[in-house]
Amino acid sequence: MLAPKRIKHRKQHRGNMRGKAKGHTEILYGDYAIVAMEPGWITNRQIEASRVAMTRHIKRGGKVWITIFPDKPVTKKPAETRMGSGKGNPEGWVAVIKPGRILFEMGGVNHDVAKEAMRLAAAKLPVRTRFVASVEPSLAHAGSAEREG
C-alpha cells in the first residue's frame, strides 16, 4: 500500500479542490491513460485496487505507471466520542485529485486490452474518469509491430 515514508506534520487541513489540475495533465510515460473528470480524494487502498485490476487484466504484459501518490493524511475521531477535544488521529492517506489529472498510464499493450484494463481500474475509483490515448488505435497496432520487427 502506498504511504509516505516520512512526514513533517502529522495532521493537515482538509483544503479545497476548486479549479483544474496544475500538473501531469498530459501523457508522459505510456500510450494510454485515464484522466479524472471531477475532483475528489482517492485513498491508498483504491489506488492499489485499481493497480491490481489493471495488472491482472494485462497478464504481466506491458507496463503500468501510477502517477498519483497519497500524501495527505486523513484524520478520524473515534466512534461515540463527544464533540470537541481536538482533532482526531490519522487514519489513512489520500491523494487529492482535480479535474484533468492523469491517474494511471499504460504502455506495451494494444488499444483494446488497454481500454478494458483501464475500465476495470476506473470502476474501483470514486471519481468519474475518461480513457485517453496518445496514439490512434490503428496506429498503435502498426507501431508495436514496427518496434518488434
Helices and strands as residue ranges (DSSP letters): E 32-36, E 40-43, H 44-58, E 63-66, E 72-76, E 89-97, E 102-107, H 111-122, E 129-133, H 137-148
